[in-house]
């Protein structure tokens, strides 16, 4: 079933879908294209902020597919249900990326943002007790998240900066 | 095909994240950082050696 928080935005040519439940605050979208993806605006995605090609390029960089896109002309040919899951992250895609970089876990430090992790890993507390199994996550790096040790996007509010 | 062990992230109370195993770290400039098989990643935001821990969390009284 669709989540009631999900939204979609269109410029007439493509539609960008937003699934907040999948967002891990990697911040790739608005660091690279604030004219379109601005979390301080409502609606936060402005499809008139850049051309279609640029919106596609940045949307494709979302590590969790919390945002993804479709050509509107394709939507008319597809049943609505199937369009929702076409770019969903699955374990196989993580497996592929793992082979491109032989490390079991890939860690990315996001500028002014969290620590992004994907691959084969486990997360434990100080005592070694596993928190929960996962394939991808983001750890707070600013010290202010209310979802410690994970990121909840608070780094933006506190102005956490690597500069 | 070699089977690798999971990388382990241990979240240390009031301190950094200890990472042990086979992993790669990409820095904020997109380049892979040279690391040992065990690192401590800053979680308090105050380290002068970010993304790594330099013990600063103790001075600022980081409590999480």
Backbone of each chain as ProteinMPNN parsed JSONL, in Angstrom:
{"seq_chain_A": "XXXXXXXXXXXXXXXXXXXXXXXXXXXXXXXXXXXXXXXXXXXXXXXXXXXXXXXXXXXXXXXXXXXXXXXXXXXXXXXXXXXXXXXXXXXXXXXXXXXXXXXXXXXXXXXXXXXXXXXXXXXXXXXXXXXXXXXXXXXXXXXXXXXXXXXXXXXXXXXXXXX", "coords_chain_A": {"N_chain_A": [[0.833, -1.203, 0.0], [0.382, 2.309, -0.629], [2.161, 4.803, 1.151], [0.678, 7.282, 3.145], [2.173, 9.58, 3.423], [3.663, 9.857, 1.157], [4.595, 11.671, -1.789], [4.128, 13.28, -4.99], [5.587, 14.987, -7.788], [5.478, 17.019, -10.66], [6.748, 18.149, -13.84], [5.438, 18.117, -16.116], [6.814, 16.681, -18.001], [8.412, 14.742, -16.69], [7.801, 12.815, -13.675], [8.579, 13.217, -10.306], [8.969, 11.186, -7.526], [8.418, 11.025, -4.022], [9.347, 9.398, -1.198], [9.184, 9.576, 1.973], [9.633, 7.766, 4.065], [11.767, 6.27, 3.3], [13.928, 7.883, 3.32], [17.211, 8.616, 4.345], [18.507, 10.851, 4.992], [20.794, 11.519, 3.518], [21.371, 13.726, 2.134], [22.191, 14.31, -0.431], [20.601, 15.24, -2.581], [19.718, 17.957, -2.072], [22.107, 19.239, -1.577], [23.296, 19.221, -4.007], [21.462, 20.301, -5.769], [19.852, 22.689, -4.97], [18.044, 24.457, -5.994], [15.954, 22.955, -6.868], [15.496, 20.927, -4.944], [14.619, 21.802, -1.991], [14.535, 21.685, 1.302], [13.479, 23.551, 3.009], [11.418, 24.786, 1.818], [7.9, 24.727, 0.901], [5.844, 23.33, -1.485], [8.602, 20.997, -1.04], [9.986, 20.144, -3.237], [10.705, 21.679, -6.188], [9.754, 21.63, -9.322], [10.219, 23.358, -11.344], [12.671, 24.4, -10.988], [14.957, 23.566, -12.309], [16.243, 22.096, -15.386], [14.815, 19.149, -16.992], [16.747, 17.158, -17.492], [18.773, 17.695, -15.62], [17.385, 17.384, -13.216], [16.826, 14.662, -13.317], [19.431, 13.631, -13.224], [20.311, 14.303, -10.608], [18.298, 13.208, -9.006], [18.699, 10.512, -9.475], [20.909, 10.065, -7.93], [20.143, 9.654, -5.347], [20.683, 7.683, -2.55], [18.948, 5.827, -1.435], [16.719, 5.684, -2.967], [14.617, 7.194, -2.064], [13.768, 9.41, -3.318], [12.689, 9.252, -6.639], [12.204, 8.904, -10.205], [9.979, 9.124, -13.088], [9.262, 9.017, -16.585], [6.551, 10.882, -17.761], [5.182, 10.033, -20.013], [5.595, 7.326, -19.985], [4.201, 6.585, -17.766], [1.555, 6.637, -18.478], [1.319, 4.343, -19.862], [1.693, 2.328, -18.109], [0.376, 0.288, -15.472], [-0.748, 1.827, -12.47], [0.131, 0.771, -10.036], [2.554, -0.675, -10.498], [4.423, 1.274, -11.081], [5.205, 2.398, -8.711], [7.153, 0.828, -7.507], [9.321, 0.437, -9.073], [11.958, 1.344, -8.89], [12.883, 0.561, -6.485], [15.114, 0.075, -3.789], [16.968, -2.872, -3.543], [18.331, -5.915, -2.082], [19.975, -7.095, -4.004], [20.926, -5.034, -5.662], [22.579, -3.735, -3.932], [24.449, -5.701, -3.561], [25.682, -5.777, -6.059], [26.939, -3.255, -6.144], [28.75, -3.639, -4.182], [30.622, -5.327, -5.276], [31.939, -3.724, -7.042], [33.533, -2.246, -5.471], [35.698, -3.665, -3.397], [35.438, -3.78, -0.64], [33.731, -4.919, 2.324], [31.949, -3.278, 3.655], [30.828, -0.109, 2.698], [31.692, 3.116, 3.46], [30.625, 6.409, 3.561], [31.499, 9.727, 4.024], [29.428, 12.347, 4.447], [29.425, 15.637, 3.295], [29.033, 18.212, 5.649], [27.147, 16.638, 6.814], [25.774, 13.364, 7.612], [27.27, 10.077, 8.404], [27.342, 7.806, 5.95], [26.425, 4.438, 5.408], [26.777, 1.38, 3.682], [26.282, -2.055, 2.724], [27.76, -5.139, 3.903], [27.296, -5.265, 7.157], [27.254, -4.849, 10.763], [25.61, -3.326, 13.539], [26.327, -2.379, 16.766], [25.764, -1.791, 20.328], [27.68, -0.226, 23.005], [28.27, -2.441, 24.607], [28.293, -4.49, 22.823], [25.91, -5.531, 21.913], [23.683, -6.239, 19.328], [22.03, -3.698, 17.51], [20.027, -3.425, 15.368], [19.392, -5.405, 12.469], [20.535, -4.308, 9.259], [20.781, -3.007, 5.894], [21.615, -0.647, 4.965], [22.474, 2.511, 6.288], [22.531, 5.658, 8.14], [24.734, 7.412, 10.16], [24.657, 9.754, 12.827], [26.64, 12.684, 12.803], [26.931, 15.138, 13.781], [26.28, 15.311, 16.395], [23.84, 16.062, 17.415], [21.481, 14.729, 16.768], [18.19, 13.459, 17.4], [17.73, 10.865, 17.24], [19.772, 9.201, 17.992], [22.097, 6.463, 17.624], [21.727, 7.363, 15.074], [21.194, 9.386, 12.101], [18.936, 12.14, 11.952], [18.505, 14.317, 10.471], [18.898, 16.666, 11.846], [21.325, 18.029, 11.738], [21.188, 20.034, 9.838], [19.552, 21.963, 11.009], [21.131, 22.776, 13.16], [23.245, 23.827, 11.89], [25.588, 22.407, 11.26], [28.891, 22.16, 10.114], [31.509, 21.334, 7.841], [33.409, 23.038, 7.024]], "CA_chain_A": [[0.0, 0.0, 0.0], [1.116, 3.565, -0.604], [2.208, 5.525, 2.413], [-0.011, 8.573, 2.977], [3.149, 10.672, 3.395], [4.309, 9.922, -0.148], [4.147, 12.774, -2.638], [4.694, 13.291, -6.331], [5.742, 16.333, -8.347], [5.724, 16.869, -12.089], [6.94, 19.347, -14.67], [4.764, 17.823, -17.37], [7.618, 15.71, -18.756], [8.683, 13.641, -15.767], [7.262, 12.939, -12.327], [9.488, 12.796, -9.242], [8.248, 10.626, -6.39], [9.075, 11.238, -2.725], [8.933, 8.439, -0.171], [9.931, 9.995, 3.162], [10.003, 6.661, 4.954], [13.028, 5.686, 2.848], [15.0, 8.88, 3.366], [18.141, 8.504, 5.47], [19.149, 12.162, 5.13], [22.125, 11.557, 2.9], [21.435, 15.145, 1.734], [22.756, 14.444, -1.776], [19.723, 15.98, -3.492], [19.698, 19.425, -1.951], [23.457, 19.786, -1.66], [23.681, 19.344, -5.41], [20.481, 21.016, -6.581], [18.965, 23.377, -4.021], [16.998, 25.154, -6.749], [14.828, 22.031, -7.004], [15.264, 20.204, -3.69], [14.889, 22.709, -0.877], [13.699, 21.207, 2.414], [12.848, 24.656, 3.756], [10.253, 25.253, 1.06], [6.731, 23.851, 0.755], [6.42, 21.981, -1.455], [10.064, 21.076, -0.976], [10.539, 19.896, -4.569], [10.223, 22.641, -7.181], [10.093, 21.037, -10.614], [10.586, 24.419, -12.292], [13.962, 24.938, -10.569], [16.046, 23.142, -13.209], [15.695, 21.348, -16.519], [14.518, 17.74, -16.734], [17.987, 16.371, -17.489], [19.466, 17.927, -14.347], [16.576, 16.78, -12.148], [17.041, 13.218, -13.413], [20.799, 13.341, -12.787], [20.431, 14.382, -9.144], [17.366, 12.244, -8.415], [19.338, 9.196, -9.57], [21.981, 9.942, -6.927], [19.583, 9.338, -4.021], [21.186, 6.342, -2.25], [17.905, 4.908, -0.972], [15.547, 5.83, -3.834], [13.531, 7.929, -1.396], [13.241, 10.131, -4.479], [12.947, 8.607, -7.921], [11.435, 9.601, -11.236], [9.46, 8.403, -14.257], [8.724, 9.833, -17.675], [5.085, 10.888, -17.737], [4.639, 9.261, -21.14], [5.627, 5.921, -19.581], [3.186, 6.367, -16.735], [0.263, 6.378, -19.1], [1.303, 2.981, -20.4], [1.889, 1.354, -17.044], [-0.584, 0.344, -14.371], [-0.218, 2.71, -11.427], [0.774, 0.0, -8.969], [3.922, -1.084, -10.8], [5.343, 2.411, -11.122], [5.663, 2.734, -7.365], [8.22, -0.026, -6.978], [10.269, 0.137, -10.147], [13.352, 1.651, -8.553], [13.076, 0.281, -5.07], [16.412, -0.517, -3.442], [16.863, -4.256, -3.099], [19.636, -6.453, -1.681], [20.787, -7.406, -5.17], [21.623, -3.845, -6.145], [23.658, -3.494, -2.977], [25.423, -6.744, -3.85], [26.415, -5.344, -7.246], [27.832, -2.144, -5.843], [29.787, -4.162, -3.31], [31.668, -5.93, -6.091], [32.718, -2.671, -7.691], [34.484, -1.832, -4.446], [35.751, -4.982, -2.762], [35.2, -3.721, 0.803], [32.449, -5.463, 2.778], [31.072, -2.136, 3.938], [31.279, 1.167, 2.13], [31.354, 4.232, 4.339], [30.798, 7.706, 2.901], [31.309, 10.867, 4.906], [28.696, 13.358, 3.7], [29.823, 16.989, 3.712], [28.063, 18.877, 6.541], [26.053, 15.709, 7.093], [26.038, 12.147, 8.378], [28.122, 8.996, 7.899], [26.47, 6.883, 5.226], [27.019, 3.1, 5.377], [26.033, 0.328, 2.992], [27.033, -3.292, 2.532], [27.617, -6.155, 4.945], [27.782, -4.721, 8.422], [26.359, -4.935, 11.909], [25.732, -2.178, 14.444], [26.095, -2.784, 18.159], [25.992, -0.768, 21.357], [28.991, -0.332, 23.668], [28.448, -3.778, 25.157], [28.358, -5.472, 21.748], [24.571, -6.03, 21.595], [23.295, -5.719, 18.02], [20.873, -2.805, 17.565], [19.062, -4.032, 14.457], [20.047, -5.71, 11.195], [20.187, -3.37, 8.188], [21.633, -3.024, 4.702], [22.062, 0.719, 4.721], [22.061, 3.414, 7.362], [23.36, 6.859, 8.271], [25.027, 7.745, 11.557], [24.787, 11.174, 13.163], [28.028, 13.14, 12.919], [26.914, 16.497, 14.359], [26.073, 15.178, 17.84], [22.565, 16.64, 17.845], [20.306, 13.964, 16.355], [17.327, 12.942, 18.454], [17.568, 9.44, 16.956], [21.121, 8.652, 18.154], [23.263, 7.046, 16.939], [21.413, 7.572, 13.662], [20.906, 10.745, 11.649], [17.532, 12.489, 11.738], [18.451, 15.56, 9.705], [19.072, 17.832, 12.728], [22.565, 18.74, 11.378], [20.828, 21.244, 9.086], [19.01, 22.958, 11.944], [22.198, 23.309, 14.023], [24.268, 24.431, 11.043], [26.83, 21.615, 11.296], [29.669, 22.465, 8.911], [32.869, 20.784, 7.738], [34.339, 24.088, 6.585]], "C_chain_A": [[0.87, 1.257, 0.0], [1.066, 4.184, 0.79], [1.536, 6.882, 2.213], [0.94, 9.772, 2.953], [3.822, 10.825, 2.033], [3.721, 11.051, -0.987], [4.723, 12.589, -4.031], [4.625, 14.691, -6.912], [6.044, 16.164, -9.832], [5.984, 18.209, -12.755], [6.281, 19.151, -16.034], [5.492, 16.772, -18.193], [7.955, 14.477, -17.915], [7.956, 13.895, -14.446], [8.3, 12.426, -11.347], [8.64, 12.361, -8.056], [9.076, 10.779, -5.131], [8.492, 10.287, -1.701], [9.724, 8.714, 1.109], [10.385, 8.848, 4.055], [11.352, 6.05, 4.566], [14.209, 6.629, 3.013], [15.892, 8.664, 4.577], [18.984, 9.77, 5.571], [20.574, 12.191, 4.629], [22.414, 12.956, 2.371], [22.022, 15.383, 0.347], [21.911, 15.371, -2.641], [19.844, 17.488, -3.305], [21.082, 20.043, -1.87], [23.846, 20.033, -3.114], [22.708, 20.164, -6.241], [19.422, 21.67, -5.689], [17.817, 24.099, -4.733], [15.757, 24.276, -6.902], [14.471, 21.398, -5.66], [15.623, 21.106, -2.505], [13.974, 22.369, 0.291], [13.046, 22.318, 3.218], [11.62, 25.206, 3.042], [9.113, 24.248, 1.12], [6.029, 24.231, -0.526], [7.938, 22.022, -1.566], [10.73, 20.75, -2.311], [9.875, 20.846, -5.566], [10.68, 22.196, -8.566], [10.444, 22.081, -11.675], [12.0, 24.96, -12.007], [15.138, 24.562, -11.445], [15.423, 22.386, -14.37], [15.574, 19.858, -16.182], [15.782, 16.896, -16.604], [18.714, 16.481, -16.138], [18.702, 17.286, -13.186], [16.768, 15.263, -12.132], [18.413, 12.846, -12.849], [20.908, 13.306, -11.256], [19.499, 13.382, -8.456], [17.974, 10.839, -8.409], [20.434, 8.992, -8.526], [21.455, 9.608, -5.534], [19.946, 7.892, -3.66], [20.104, 5.35, -1.857], [16.676, 4.905, -1.873], [14.341, 6.389, -3.073], [12.932, 8.928, -2.382], [13.621, 9.35, -5.736], [12.001, 9.213, -8.936], [10.973, 8.651, -12.328], [9.1, 9.421, -15.331], [7.204, 9.759, -17.636], [4.498, 10.04, -18.862], [4.647, 7.76, -20.825], [4.53, 5.604, -18.579], [1.852, 6.001, -17.346], [0.155, 4.95, -19.606], [1.387, 1.92, -19.319], [0.77, 1.428, -16.021], [0.039, 1.077, -13.189], [0.571, 1.957, -10.351], [2.244, -0.276, -9.271], [4.898, 0.093, -10.806], [5.911, 2.736, -9.743], [6.91, 1.968, -6.927], [9.351, -0.273, -7.974], [11.723, 0.383, -9.765], [13.652, 1.41, -7.076], [14.443, -0.362, -4.839], [16.187, -1.959, -3.012], [18.25, -4.813, -2.812], [20.547, -6.749, -2.874], [21.565, -6.198, -5.68], [22.767, -3.48, -5.201], [24.789, -4.474, -3.226], [26.293, -6.329, -5.036], [27.413, -4.242, -6.912], [28.992, -2.606, -4.962], [30.948, -4.733, -4.136], [32.508, -4.891, -6.816], [33.798, -2.15, -6.747], [34.53, -3.03, -3.507], [35.461, -4.961, -1.26], [33.823, -4.266, 1.16], [31.451, -4.342, 3.056], [31.67, -0.876, 3.342], [30.757, 2.295, 3.008], [31.591, 5.52, 3.558], [30.545, 8.804, 3.921], [30.657, 11.967, 4.075], [29.069, 14.748, 4.219], [28.689, 17.665, 4.489], [26.916, 17.955, 6.953], [26.538, 14.434, 7.759], [27.103, 11.217, 7.762], [27.178, 7.989, 7.246], [27.157, 5.524, 5.155], [26.145, 2.162, 4.562], [26.906, -0.895, 2.829], [26.752, -4.296, 3.627], [28.182, -5.618, 6.245], [26.773, -4.973, 9.535], [26.627, -3.734, 12.808], [25.409, -2.648, 15.854], [26.243, -1.596, 19.1], [27.359, -0.998, 21.985], [29.297, -1.757, 24.113], [28.523, -4.868, 24.082], [27.004, -6.063, 21.364], [24.103, -5.399, 20.284], [22.026, -4.884, 18.125], [19.756, -3.324, 16.679], [19.768, -4.329, 13.148], [19.604, -4.726, 10.113], [21.187, -3.465, 7.052], [22.227, -1.663, 4.411], [21.611, 1.583, 5.886], [22.874, 4.696, 7.299], [23.489, 7.202, 9.75], [25.162, 9.252, 11.718], [26.261, 11.528, 13.341], [28.084, 14.517, 13.593], [26.717, 16.465, 15.872], [24.696, 15.589, 18.323], [21.311, 15.859, 17.443], [19.495, 13.507, 17.563], [17.082, 11.449, 18.265], [18.911, 8.73, 17.082], [21.112, 7.121, 18.243], [22.982, 7.41, 15.48], [21.065, 9.029, 13.359], [19.397, 10.96, 11.551], [17.381, 13.832, 11.02], [18.694, 16.816, 10.535], [20.317, 18.644, 12.387], [22.264, 20.025, 10.613], [20.378, 22.34, 10.021], [20.13, 23.592, 12.781], [23.331, 23.917, 13.214], [25.612, 23.723, 11.095], [27.598, 21.822, 9.983], [31.062, 21.852, 8.968], [33.871, 21.837, 7.328], [35.06, 24.724, 7.765]], "O_chain_A": [[1.965, 1.262, 0.564], [0.064, 4.094, 1.5], [1.796, 7.56, 1.22], [0.559, 10.856, 2.512], [4.488, 11.831, 1.788], [2.53, 11.352, -0.913], [5.68, 11.84, -4.229], [3.738, 15.478, -6.583], [6.787, 15.26, -10.215], [5.514, 19.254, -12.305], [6.525, 19.906, -16.975], [4.878, 16.058, -18.985], [7.808, 13.337, -18.358], [7.553, 15.017, -14.14], [8.844, 11.335, -11.524], [7.721, 13.064, -7.636], [10.302, 10.675, -5.172], [7.307, 10.351, -1.373], [10.803, 8.156, 1.31], [11.412, 8.951, 4.726], [12.004, 5.398, 5.382], [15.36, 6.22, 2.864], [15.404, 8.542, 5.701], [20.059, 9.755, 6.173], [21.451, 12.808, 5.234], [23.573, 13.326, 2.183], [22.319, 16.521, -0.016], [22.457, 16.206, -3.362], [20.051, 18.218, -4.275], [21.228, 21.248, -2.073], [24.623, 20.939, -3.416], [23.074, 20.672, -7.302], [18.262, 21.256, -5.662], [16.756, 24.323, -4.151], [14.645, 24.783, -7.049], [13.302, 21.338, -5.282], [16.776, 21.163, -2.077], [12.792, 22.712, 0.286], [12.153, 22.056, 4.025], [10.872, 26.003, 3.607], [9.333, 23.061, 1.361], [5.635, 25.39, -0.658], [8.498, 22.968, -2.12], [11.909, 21.046, -2.501], [8.66, 20.822, -5.762], [11.842, 22.365, -8.934], [10.905, 21.741, -12.764], [12.471, 25.865, -12.696], [16.205, 25.167, -11.343], [14.233, 22.071, -14.354], [16.158, 19.378, -15.211], [15.883, 16.035, -15.73], [19.2, 15.489, -15.596], [19.308, 16.713, -12.281], [16.861, 14.654, -11.066], [18.548, 11.879, -12.099], [21.515, 12.4, -10.686], [19.865, 12.781, -7.446], [17.789, 10.076, -7.461], [20.839, 7.858, -8.27], [22.241, 9.311, -4.634], [19.565, 6.968, -4.378], [20.324, 4.141, -1.938], [15.699, 4.211, -1.59], [13.193, 6.091, -3.403], [11.749, 9.258, -2.303], [14.741, 8.855, -5.862], [11.09, 9.957, -8.571], [11.486, 7.543, -12.481], [8.686, 10.54, -15.03], [6.638, 8.675, -17.492], [3.455, 9.408, -18.696], [3.812, 7.011, -21.333], [3.999, 4.494, -18.548], [1.113, 5.171, -16.817], [-0.94, 4.41, -19.761], [1.174, 0.738, -19.588], [0.267, 2.513, -15.73], [1.239, 0.95, -12.945], [1.562, 2.466, -9.828], [3.092, -0.126, -8.392], [6.089, -0.096, -10.556], [7.001, 3.299, -9.642], [7.644, 2.433, -6.055], [10.23, -1.1, -7.733], [12.62, -0.297, -10.263], [14.572, 2.0, -6.51], [14.87, -1.232, -5.598], [15.304, -2.233, -2.199], [19.247, -4.241, -3.254], [21.769, -6.66, -2.754], [22.721, -6.322, -6.083], [23.801, -2.973, -5.636], [25.961, -4.115, -3.114], [27.51, -6.516, -5.009], [28.569, -4.282, -7.331], [30.079, -2.03, -4.999], [32.109, -4.632, -3.74], [33.66, -5.15, -7.165], [34.845, -1.673, -7.185], [33.523, -3.376, -2.889], [35.259, -6.018, -0.663], [32.865, -4.102, 0.404], [30.268, -4.449, 2.734], [32.866, -0.615, 3.469], [29.558, 2.413, 3.262], [32.652, 5.696, 2.959], [29.516, 8.818, 4.597], [31.249, 12.463, 3.117], [29.034, 15.004, 5.423], [27.541, 17.687, 4.044], [25.857, 18.414, 7.382], [27.591, 14.422, 8.397], [27.732, 11.536, 6.754], [26.326, 7.398, 7.909], [28.353, 5.458, 4.87], [24.925, 2.142, 4.723], [28.132, -0.789, 2.797], [25.667, -4.32, 4.208], [29.398, -5.526, 6.415], [25.605, -5.269, 9.286], [27.734, -3.196, 12.832], [24.357, -3.236, 16.103], [26.768, -0.546, 18.73], [28.109, -1.869, 21.545], [30.432, -2.223, 24.012], [28.784, -6.031, 24.391], [26.949, -7.001, 20.569], [24.12, -4.176, 20.139], [21.054, -5.306, 18.752], [18.667, -3.632, 17.162], [20.659, -3.579, 12.75], [18.432, -4.353, 10.054], [22.305, -3.948, 7.232], [23.222, -1.544, 3.696], [20.51, 1.415, 6.409], [23.8, 4.809, 6.496], [22.503, 7.274, 10.484], [25.712, 9.936, 10.855], [27.027, 10.777, 13.946], [29.163, 15.0, 13.934], [26.953, 17.462, 16.555], [24.403, 15.482, 19.514], [20.197, 16.285, 17.748], [20.052, 13.205, 18.619], [16.329, 10.835, 19.021], [19.17, 7.765, 16.363], [20.221, 6.544, 18.867], [23.907, 7.732, 14.734], [20.692, 9.795, 14.248], [18.666, 10.069, 11.118], [16.294, 14.406, 10.963], [18.697, 17.92, 9.99], [20.375, 19.831, 12.708], [23.006, 21.001, 10.726], [20.758, 23.501, 9.865], [20.091, 24.786, 13.076], [24.277, 24.462, 13.783], [26.658, 24.362, 10.987], [27.042, 21.682, 8.894], [31.71, 21.852, 10.014], [35.07, 21.561, 7.286], [35.879, 25.624, 7.577]]}, "seq_chain_B": "XXXXXXXXXXXXXXXXXXXXXXXXXXXXXXXXXXXXXXXXXXXXXXXXXXXXXXXXXXXXXXXX", "coords_chain_B": {"N_chain_B": [[35.388, -17.511, -4.781], [35.864, -15.205, -2.263], [34.67, -15.136, 1.044], [33.63, -12.537, 2.974], [33.851, -11.263, 6.295], [31.307, -9.598, 8.142], [31.471, -6.076, 8.449], [32.019, -4.419, 11.497], [30.239, -2.122, 13.426], [30.572, -0.4, 16.286], [28.832, 1.368, 18.557], [29.978, 3.598, 20.729], [29.199, 4.485, 24.012], [28.608, 7.844, 24.774], [30.738, 8.496, 23.184], [32.866, 7.823, 20.285], [32.221, 6.065, 17.107], [33.245, 2.84, 16.794], [34.86, 1.178, 14.224], [35.362, -1.881, 12.752], [37.0, -4.175, 10.625], [36.591, -5.136, 7.183], [36.502, -2.494, 5.261], [35.719, 0.51, 3.414], [36.389, 4.001, 3.367], [34.965, 6.881, 2.209], [35.855, 10.18, 1.84], [34.728, 13.637, 2.467], [35.43, 14.925, 0.184], [35.121, 13.055, -1.725], [37.155, 11.3, -2.141], [38.829, 8.186, -1.444], [39.735, 7.393, 1.832], [42.819, 6.635, 3.456], [43.07, 4.011, 5.656], [43.428, 2.078, 8.727], [42.548, -1.289, 9.801], [40.865, -0.769, 11.773], [39.009, 1.856, 12.979], [38.077, 4.978, 14.557], [35.237, 6.81, 14.47], [34.198, 10.147, 14.605], [31.492, 11.268, 16.565], [30.46, 13.301, 17.948], [30.791, 15.717, 16.779], [32.735, 17.573, 17.314], [35.407, 16.979, 16.951], [38.76, 17.719, 15.921], [39.907, 16.32, 13.994], [38.148, 15.29, 12.14], [36.852, 12.999, 9.689], [37.505, 11.449, 11.905], [37.845, 10.42, 15.37], [39.172, 12.465, 17.986], [39.169, 12.505, 20.652], [37.908, 14.673, 21.654], [35.249, 14.644, 22.476], [35.148, 14.118, 25.179], [36.009, 16.48, 26.359], [33.984, 18.277, 25.649], [31.889, 17.166, 26.889], [30.159, 15.317, 25.68], [27.149, 13.565, 25.492], [25.556, 10.869, 24.758]], "CA_chain_B": [[34.932, -16.242, -4.207], [36.136, -15.151, -0.829], [33.543, -14.643, 1.842], [34.154, -11.602, 3.96], [33.061, -11.058, 7.501], [30.631, -8.303, 8.254], [32.143, -4.986, 9.141], [31.311, -4.172, 12.755], [30.152, -0.746, 13.935], [30.201, -0.409, 17.704], [28.541, 2.74, 18.987], [30.47, 3.714, 22.098], [28.406, 5.429, 24.798], [29.251, 9.157, 24.98], [31.998, 8.539, 22.437], [32.819, 7.639, 18.833], [31.818, 4.768, 16.565], [34.395, 1.998, 16.464], [34.596, 0.39, 13.021], [36.365, -2.938, 12.608], [36.768, -5.14, 9.556], [36.969, -4.805, 5.816], [35.618, -1.407, 4.859], [36.359, 1.655, 2.779], [35.781, 5.269, 3.781], [35.077, 7.964, 1.239], [35.796, 11.459, 2.549], [33.772, 14.628, 1.946], [35.86, 15.329, -1.167], [34.867, 11.941, -2.637], [38.327, 10.418, -2.253], [38.911, 7.133, -0.433], [40.729, 7.698, 2.857], [43.674, 5.522, 3.87], [42.768, 3.685, 7.054], [43.747, 0.745, 9.231], [41.361, -2.14, 9.868], [40.058, -0.328, 12.911], [39.016, 3.317, 13.106], [37.067, 5.567, 15.433], [34.621, 7.935, 13.769], [33.633, 11.169, 15.496], [30.037, 11.267, 16.662], [30.037, 14.468, 18.732], [30.858, 16.891, 15.915], [33.721, 18.549, 17.785], [36.789, 16.559, 16.689], [39.552, 18.515, 14.976], [40.432, 15.376, 12.993], [37.004, 14.644, 11.491], [35.779, 12.244, 10.357], [37.971, 10.581, 12.979], [37.761, 10.898, 16.749], [40.426, 12.881, 18.612], [38.961, 12.548, 22.1], [37.281, 15.953, 22.016], [33.933, 14.417, 23.101], [35.289, 14.175, 26.643], [36.116, 17.893, 26.765], [32.711, 18.991, 25.497], [30.871, 16.473, 27.679], [29.173, 14.675, 24.785], [26.386, 12.572, 26.247], [24.548, 10.23, 23.903]], "C_chain_B": [[35.194, -16.232, -2.711], [34.938, -14.559, -0.097], [34.087, -13.777, 2.97], [33.232, -11.498, 5.155], [32.418, -9.687, 7.468], [31.541, -7.288, 8.931], [31.329, -4.67, 10.397], [31.392, -2.704, 13.17], [29.711, -0.832, 15.387], [30.056, 1.033, 18.166], [28.917, 2.87, 20.457], [29.709, 4.822, 22.83], [29.215, 6.699, 25.08], [30.567, 9.308, 24.219], [31.808, 8.251, 20.96], [32.202, 6.311, 18.399], [33.098, 4.02, 16.213], [34.026, 1.139, 15.26], [35.731, -0.612, 12.846], [35.993, -3.83, 11.433], [37.251, -4.643, 8.211], [36.022, -3.733, 5.294], [36.419, -0.35, 4.107], [35.639, 2.905, 3.274], [36.051, 6.32, 2.717], [34.886, 9.278, 1.987], [34.844, 12.436, 1.887], [34.167, 15.116, 0.558], [35.69, 14.194, -2.172], [36.039, 10.987, -2.793], [38.333, 9.386, -1.122], [40.043, 7.456, 0.541], [41.543, 6.452, 3.175], [43.411, 5.248, 5.341], [43.321, 2.318, 7.422], [42.465, -0.07, 9.244], [40.463, -1.774, 11.038], [40.157, 1.201, 12.991], [37.942, 3.746, 14.103], [36.534, 6.812, 14.747], [33.936, 8.871, 14.773], [32.113, 11.175, 15.41], [29.535, 12.54, 17.345], [30.07, 15.751, 17.913], [31.981, 17.855, 16.26], [35.171, 18.168, 17.495], [37.47, 17.499, 15.7], [40.086, 17.627, 13.847], [39.296, 14.668, 12.261], [37.365, 14.169, 10.093], [36.238, 11.396, 11.541], [37.884, 11.261, 14.346], [39.135, 11.37, 17.22], [40.26, 13.05, 20.118], [38.242, 13.792, 22.592], [35.933, 15.762, 22.742], [34.006, 14.502, 24.628], [35.295, 15.629, 27.119], [34.766, 18.602, 26.689], [31.581, 18.318, 26.28], [29.764, 15.856, 26.841], [28.478, 13.54, 25.523], [25.271, 12.012, 25.376], [24.732, 8.729, 23.919]], "O_chain_B": [[34.791, -17.144, -1.99], [34.295, -13.617, -0.561], [34.885, -14.219, 3.797], [32.012, -11.626, 5.046], [32.924, -8.75, 6.85], [32.279, -7.61, 9.863], [30.098, -4.657, 10.361], [32.476, -2.126, 13.252], [28.604, -1.284, 15.681], [31.012, 1.808, 18.168], [28.247, 2.313, 21.327], [29.591, 5.943, 22.337], [30.348, 6.639, 25.559], [31.404, 10.141, 24.565], [30.707, 8.415, 20.433], [31.724, 5.536, 19.227], [33.923, 4.502, 15.438], [33.004, 0.453, 15.269], [36.904, -0.242, 12.797], [34.832, -4.198, 11.26], [38.183, -3.844, 8.113], [34.882, -4.023, 4.929], [37.648, -0.329, 4.165], [34.443, 2.877, 3.561], [37.197, 6.608, 2.373], [33.887, 9.47, 2.679], [34.224, 12.118, 0.872], [33.334, 15.661, -0.167], [36.065, 14.336, -3.336], [35.935, 9.98, -3.494], [37.905, 9.665, -0.002], [41.164, 7.754, 0.129], [41.014, 5.34, 3.165], [43.517, 6.146, 6.176], [43.641, 1.506, 6.554], [41.425, 0.382, 8.766], [39.427, -2.4, 11.259], [41.251, 1.761, 13.063], [37.034, 2.987, 14.44], [37.28, 7.753, 14.476], [33.201, 8.436, 15.66], [31.532, 11.097, 14.327], [28.338, 12.829, 17.329], [29.461, 16.752, 18.29], [32.164, 18.858, 15.57], [36.077, 18.956, 17.768], [36.845, 18.007, 14.77], [40.645, 18.122, 12.868], [39.479, 13.54, 11.804], [38.101, 14.85, 9.379], [35.422, 10.686, 12.128], [37.854, 12.486, 14.459], [40.149, 10.753, 16.894], [41.099, 13.661, 20.781], [37.996, 13.951, 23.788], [35.527, 16.616, 23.53], [33.047, 14.908, 25.284], [34.683, 15.971, 28.13], [34.437, 19.422, 27.546], [30.461, 18.827, 26.331], [28.594, 15.863, 27.224], [29.126, 12.668, 26.102], [24.192, 12.594, 25.266], [23.982, 8.007, 23.262]]}, "name": "protein", "num_of_chains": 2, "seq": "XXXXXXXXXXXXXXXXXXXXXXXXXXXXXXXXXXXXXXXXXXXXXXXXXXXXXXXXXXXXXXXXXXXXXXXXXXXXXXXXXXXXXXXXXXXXXXXXXXXXXXXXXXXXXXXXXXXXXXXXXXXXXXXXXXXXXXXXXXXXXXXXXXXXXXXXXXXXXXXXXXXXXXXXXXXXXXXXXXXXXXXXXXXXXXXXXXXXXXXXXXXXXXXXXXXXXXXXXXXXXXXXXXX"}
